Amino acid sequence: MRKRYTNLDDVDTSKSVRDMIRWQKERNENKKDLRIVIEQAPNKEIEKLVANRSATSITWIGHSTFLIQINGFNILTDPVWAKRMGFQNRLTEPGIELDELPEIDVVFISHGHYDHLDFGTIRRLKGKPTYFVPVGLRRKFQIRGIKHVIEAEWFDSFVFEGMKFSFVPAQHWTKRTLTDTNTSHWGGWILESDEHSIYFVGDTGYFRGFSEIAKKFTIDTVLMPIGAYEPEWFMKESHLTPEDAVKGFLNVAGKIFIPMHYGAYHLADDTGPEALEKLNAEWTRLQLDEHRLKKLLIGETLWL
């Protein structure tokens, strides 16, 4: 019998057929205008990124995909360049084309959902990256001939050529076929160098795990999801509202907040601009330092 993974406190994210029907009825009654999209950065620094071997940078490709350069490594998170997700076309083009990327050294996968794990993209990556994946996913890579794959349980850590990579909990679920629900795990990744730490949160609802993570790690930059939260009665266990994303950021005591997981695919009933509007309103309501919130345009690079 295949192992099925669970959330902290056994929080259940499953939904019934009745829930799905209710959601689809609400969606049909509340059509959203998808013509207003997140902007592309006007000045992309592709040549500088390709040549970079020393500076620390974070470039938002779109959705949950970032190019991170740290300690001389080129790192990708959840690389997805897919033009469609299910029946929906991608709303925004990736910030950098696949063939413009430098050779990739490391790839981090948060979980197996198609908007976070796209083997069509992975087959086209330059270089020979090492893949760090949640426990239960290695076989899906190996059957495709990908050998450099390291599986992780929650709070496993790996020392990798002068850096430390740690897999930490999230509150979510996963599925790629009719029979493999939760047969692999889900979570976030924390990257630590001597100078900087980056927490790639992955996909999650709000949970006590943020406070647990804060007890174990000192975090500088947080890549935090803010989208796919509507309708909240359906999504709240699995996805953060922008308000809860800020709460989670404060729980982990991060220094810089970079929002992600919005604007590329129409996965739920909220839109990218709506998510940003709510994020801005909550940041202002709490009177947080505006310099700690870095809302990247697609393809924009933050140099740290």
N, C-alpha and C positions, 0 to 999 in steps of 0.2 A: 504493500500500500504506500502511495506517495505521501511524503510529508507535506503538511499544509502549515504555512506560517501565519502568525497572528500579530496583532498590535499590542502595545502596552495596555494592561488592564483588560485585555480581551475585547477592546472596543470593536464593535461590529460595523463594517461599512457596507454590508450587502443590502440590496434593494429588491423589492418584490416586483412581479409583473404589474401589479396594480400601481405601484409607485411609478414605474416607467410610463404607463399609460397616462397617469395624471400629469407627469412632466411634459410629455409630448402634447397633450391637450393645452397646457398652459403656454408652451412655446408657440403653438399655432395661433393662440389668441393674443400673443404679445410679441409681434415681430420687431426685431431690432434693425436699425440702419447700420449696415456694415460697410458703408462707403467711406466713412471717416476712419482712417487707419493711422497707426504709429509711423512717424516719419523716419526716413533713412537719413543717416548722418551726411551732411553736405561734403565733408572733407574726410574721406577714409584714408587711413594711414597704412595701406597694405604693404608698400615697399619697406617702410620703416619696421613693420611687424615681421616681415620675412627676414630682414637683416638683423633683427634684435637677438642678442645672445646674453644680455646681462640685466636689462631693466625689467621691472615687474609691471605687467600690464594685464588688463581685463577688457576684452572686446565682446560686446553682445552681438551674437549672430542672429538671434531671434528665439522666441519661446524659451526653452531651458538650455539652449546651446550657447556656450561661451568658449572663446579661445583665451586661455590663461597662459601667460608667460611668466615663469618664476624659476629662479636658480638655473637659468639656461634651458629649461624644459619648455616645450610646446605641448600644452594640455588642452583637451576638449572635454566638455561636460555634455552628456546626453546628445551626441551629434545626430541631428535630424535635419536633412535638407529636403525632405519629401515635399512634393508639390501638392499633394492631397493628403487628407486624413479622413478615412472613411469615404463618405459621399461629399465631403466639403473640400473646396479648393483652398489652398493656402491664401491668406489675406494679404501677407506682406512677403516680399522677396527676402531671402537670407542676406544678412549684412555683408558677407564676403562669400564669393563663389567658391565651391569646393576646390577647383583647380588653382585658385589664388592662395590657398593656405600653404604655410610652410610644412615641412615634414613633421608629423605628429609623434611625440614620444610616449604619451600617456593618455588614456581615455578613461573617464569615470562614468559609470552607468548607475543611475539611481534606482531604476526598477524596469520591469519588462513591458510596460504599456507602449503601444506603437508610437506615440508622440514623444517617447523618451529613448526608445531603442529601435533603430531603423537599420536593418542589415544592408539595404540598398545603398545607404550612405556609407556605412562602414567598409563595404567592399571597395569604395573609391578613395579612401583616405590615403594620403601620401605617407611614406615611412613604414616602420614596423612597430607600431605602438604596443605597449603592454596595457591590457584591459583589466581594470579593477571593477568587479561586478558583485552584486548581492549573491549570497549563497542560493544555489538552485539554478543559476543561469549559465554556468560554465558549459554545460552540454550543448546548449543552443548555439554557442560559438564553435565548439569543437566539431560538431557535425557539419559546419560550414568551412572547416579547414583552418580555423583561427586558433592558434596554439598558445599564444602568450596571454593567458587568462588567469587571473587570481581572484578566487571567491572570498567573500568576507561575511562573517556574522557580525551582529551589532557589537560595537566597541572593540572589534579587532583593529589592530594598528600594524602598519608596515613601514619599515625604514627603507627608503628607496633613494640611493645615491645622494645622501645628504639631506633628504626631506623625510617627513613623516606624514603618512596618509592614514586616516582613521575613518571607519564606517560607523555611522551613528544612526539612532532610530529616527523614524518618521511614522506618522499615522496615515496609512493608506491601504492599498491592496494592489493586486496585479492579475492580469489575464491576457493570454495571446490566442488561445484556442478554446474550444468548447469544454475541454476537460482539464485544463491546467490552472484553474483559479487558485491563486496563492501558493503554488508549488515552488515559487522562488520568493525571495524576500524583497524588501524595499527599504530605502533609507537615504541619508545624506552623507556627504563626504567632507572631511575637514583636512585641508592641506596646510602643513606647517613648515616654514623655513625658519632660519635664524632671525630673519628680519620681519616676516609678515605671516599672518594666518588668514585663510579664506575658508568660509563655511558655505558649501554648496548644499542647500537645504533639500533639493529634490522636490517631490510632491508630498504634501501633507495637509491634514487638518490641524487645528490648534490642539495641543496636548501637553501634558506635564513633562514630556521628554525635553522640551526646550530648557527647562530649569535643571534637569538632570545633566544635560550637555554642558551647561554653564559651570557646573561643579567640577567638571573634568578638563575643560579647555578654556584658554584665553583666546578670544576671537576678535580679529580686526575688521574684516570685511565679510558681510553676509549677502549672499545671492539668494533672495527670498521670493517665493512665488506669491502673486497677488491676484491671479485670474482664475476663471472657471469656478466661480463661487455661487452663481445663480442657477436655479432657485436654491436659496440657502437651506430650506427644509430637506432638500435632496442631497446637497453637496457638502454640508458642513462637517461631516466626519472625515471627509477625504481631501478637501481643498480649503485653503484659508481665504477669508474675506480680507480686503485690504486693511481693515481695522485690526483683525486678529493677527495679520502679518506684522504690523507694528508692535503689537503686544508680544509676539514671539521674539522679535528683534530685541526688545527691551529685556525680555527674560534671559536671553543669551548674552546680554551686555556687550553687543557688538558696537564698533565705532562707526562703520560706514554701512549704509543700507543701499543695495542695488536691487531694484525690483525685476522680476522675470515672470515667465509663464503667463503672458498676456499678449494679445494683439496679433499672433501669427495664425492661430487656428480657432475656428468657432466651435469650441468644445462644450460650452454651456451657454447660458442665456445672457450673460454679461458681455460687454465689449471692452476692448483695450482702453479706449478713452474714458469709459465709465470707471474702470478699475483705477486708473491714474487720478481721476477726479476725487474718488473716495480716499485714496492714499494721501493726496495733498491735503484734503480736509482734515483727516485724522492727525497728520503731522502738525498742522497749524493748531488744531484744538489742544493738543498736548504741549504746544509751545516748544517743540524740539528744534535743535539747531539745524537750520536749513542747509548748512554745509555738510551735514552727515548724510543727507539724502542725495544720491547720485542717480538720477533718472536718465539712463543712456538712450540715445537714439539708436536705431538699428544700424549696426556697423560702426558705432562709436567706440573709442578706446579710452579707458581711464588708465593713466599712468600713475603708479603708486610710488 
